[in-house]
Amino acid sequence: MDSSIRIAACSSTMDNSNVIAACSSTMDSSSMIATSFSTMDGTTKGTMRFSTMDSSIRIAACFTLPSSITNEAGASIYSVSAEAVKEMPDLDPNLRSAVSIGRRVQDPLAELVKIDPKHIGIGTYQHDVSAGALKAALDGVVQECVSFVGVDVNICSETLMRHVSGLNAGQARNIVEWRERSGPFQNREQLRLVKGVGPKSYQQCAGFIRINPHNLHTHSRETQEGATAAPEEPSKKAGKRTKSSASAQPNPLDQTCIHPESYSIATSFLSLVGGGVDELGHSDLRQKVEARVRAEGLERLASSLGSSPDTLQLIVDGLTQPPGFDIRQNFEQADFKRGIVSMADLRAGTVLTGRVENAALFGAFVDIGVGRSGLIHKSKITPDKLPADSQHRSLTLGPGERVEVRVLSVDAQRGRIGLDLIRVLR
């Protein structure tokens, strides 16, 4: 971002009061500004510092405000993209970058899919391999991540929708246009009303689409009443399923990872345990399900229902997970030391936790929350410090792994930090 970042605004919660702070200032990589936080009644609650240090945006808060560190890699590329211009046509590119970075804190996956993977720091050797093969591999990983997490069809962006298995760019655009024209989707079945979403596409994508009742209820009554408006022309062929035949009734199972093809099995299983779809995620239903599985075994239950153990396990997960469940909610965050926000705060012997950003044959680079990644030299990565399943890998530490490290040396002039690996956190 031309070595500067503009912070437009931020909001948070403190002591059950809305806290709003706004500032607009361009900073180079070494400057820092502070702004006071005020509640709606005008009471100042504290200050927040904004600074940029190389490739990280740091938001450090005083008092009870938590701090968050987010990598800005690719934000400048996104800020001048057609997608960013479409989303924020009236904003300066610097402000678009700031918005994108803020969104990464809220939902990293939904924001990072807007950026070509090669621009988000995937490694120092990315230019040494076939560009086509690299893009195909990275796109596959992104699609797998989106499939694991799932998307709420009523709030996700067109860009995110493109990465849902079974959908292409044209189908994603048609789904978003249908949503804007006809209102929110009430159930998965209404995807069949969208132009270009045929039986095969529906079969492939339906299991990854979610209809979250909470997000559905945020829409106005007028929008909800128009959800089945403007259906496509019904087929004149007798007996053929028409595009206008989808029901507009919400189905509680649509918020789960259970595929519509398995709804009949899920309903039979609920009857077997004495539960109902209105109890999804409740502790009572979870206890009933777990007791039945424990008593009869998954394989026996699957056989009696005419299903496979894998499918029944997915149904069990979908029925017992709380409403709005997100597989990422239990992901651990690196625990950066409070008060250590720059290289100047580091001292030899300081113990920190961080996350591996990149691995190479000579060692691993770790984000420890100071704006510069530290290097664990390969000589410091010994088998006794590694889990058993990592000891025989060519690269013993991989990107994303959480580690506990000790600072060995700090060279502020050259921007280098030497680290010793203590252990891998699991």
Beta strands, then each sheet from edge to edge (+ up, - down):
strand 1: 5-6
strand 2: 9-14
strand 3: 17-22
strand 4: 26-27
strand 5: 32-39
strand 6: 44-53
strand 7: 56-61
strand 8: 68-71
strand 9: 151-152
strand 10: 209-210
strand 11: 351-360
strand 12: 363-367
strand 13: 373-377
strand 14: 402-411
strand 15: 416-425
sheet 1: 1+ 4-
sheet 2: 2+ 3- 5+ 6- 7+ 8-
sheet 3: 9+ 10+
sheet 4: 11+ 12- 13+ 15+ 14- 11+
end
